[in-house]
Amino acid sequence: MNKSATKSNQTSLRVAIVGGGAAGVFTAWALQQVQGATITVDLWEANNRIGGNTWSWPYPYNGTTYNLDAGAQFFFANPQPAYVGLLKSLGLFDQDVSSYPAGICLWDTDQNARTLFVPSKIENFFDGTLKLSDIPSLLQFFAFLLQAETLDKSGNWSLPMSQWLQNVQWVTQDFKDKVLTPFLYQFVSLPLSRIGESSALYALTYFVRNVTGWPGQGVVPPDAGDVFTLYQSASIGLDGILGQVLVGTPNTTVRLSSPVAAVSYDPNTQQPGLTVNGGYLPYDVVILTCDPQTASKLITAGGSTAQPSAPAYLQNIEYAPLPIVLQAPQSNYMPTDPGSWQAANTVVSNNAGSVAFSGYFGVLRPPAGSSLVPAFKSWSNPPISSPPPDTLLFHSHNVLYPTTTSIAARDALQSLQGATNVYFAGGWNTWFDSQEAALRSAINVVGAMINPFNLEPGPYIAPWLEESGGKRGTTVSRFIERLVSRMPDKLAQPVRDGLRPALAKL
């Protein structure tokens, strides 16, 4: 271990971060929060831009320019408390983040009808948006959500979705196969035929915590009148947020268009190092925030002297390309009935074995005059092979396929954190892939570095490292109860007669 002391008796570390996506940026920021050390960071990125899987695309419409995110376009406050805390600490939450009501639609092209519909606003339960035909599936969906809460509390990552669904009660097999399974596509990105291989906890925990909150954290209630409320940057986009985070990392040098060729370790100096542009650069610490397959290739290219046991685990974490398309003024992957469009839309053909997810930006941005911006973000399986008509941006990046095999390898990798002073971070590395997971993986690396490098985490990092879980701020049953209580008495008579008593009983 090669660390020196400054005149103020602080530890001085040179750190290399490989990968300029959200995890790389958050890791650089988290390292700047520690105390008892002077840390200088080189952030190496193969592409000519920071952002990795994110991509904020400007789209002019009716005199207004909108930022459309091809990466993570939005977040929910309850499952992402650390990320919200970061935005607040940077002054971005109140300045740049806006909230919007969010609903859900699952459209079955075989039936040419919606088979699951959760409105975005309470008023939609009585203004004709919700139909009497929507009630049976809505009740089954809430029954499913009640049982998903129990799974989230279990902490069992090894249970496959197919096995968990077998034991879900009060839900028909047809609903499990034709509604729940394709609904989960947006969380796992697996082909329809493989969604059963996913870790059930991975597939469900983000959605459940949107209702129940993070353990030990207070629940942020939906905005007045909303069923669900989501948040996003309406002006600078996620790329802009990452840029603002980097402003808070003055000791970080970003090195774009600089692909790393190998990661290795010198046992004589006890230092890891990078091979870049044909030269070798030693560091005190190397943190790999790239995807696991790339990390494995870099370690193997270095002769596996750095983290020699890691490639066996990294190669078992399945990643696959995910082509994403931003489209305007229409999308090939939306329900055919515009009256059914919600913020989150899943279009499925069980007969063809195809499924697509589309986010509708129109309900997630301020209107341009009297019209909503007609822009959409979509991905599908089978994957989009080429840009369709009306494409604004065709962007492909790799995503985790969260099978139980991948999750087991991911979890086993944690015991190797810090071996040869090489660490791993990334949204794939902990919990559910999101801005929150990327940030928490960065915080976890700082936590793993504290003892060997005699660091103090600092006032922002320390609370998250000390987090010990605790009770949820609410429950799914309480959420349903509140939903019922918020429904007006003027609910349409047929819907009221069918829905309110059934929800109350549930």
Secondary structure, 3 states (H helix, E strand, C coil): CCCEECCCCCEEEEEEEECCEHHHHHHHHHHHHCECEEEEEEEECCCCCCECCCCEEEEEECCEEEEEECCCCCECCCCCHHHHHHHHHCCCHHHHEEEEEECEEEEECCCCEEEEEECCEHHHHCCCCCCHHHHHHHHHHHHHHHHHHHHHHHCCCCCEHHHHHHCCCCCCHHHHHHHHHHHCHHHHCCCHHHHHHEEHHHHHHHHHHHHHCCCCCCCCCCCCCECEEEEEECCCHHHHHHHHHHHCCCCEEEECCCCEEEEEEECCCCEEEEEECCEEEECCEEEECCCHHHHHHHHHHCCCCCCCCHHHHHCCCCEEEEEEEEECCCCCCCCCCHHHCCCEEEEEECCCCEEEEEEEHHHHCCCECCECCCCEEEEEECCCCCCCCCEEEEEEEEEECCEHHHHHHHHHHHHHCCHHHEEECCHHHCCCCCHHHHHHHHHHHHHHHHHHHCCECHHHHHHHHCCCCCCCCCCHHHHHHHHHHHCCCCCCHHHHHHHHHHHHHC
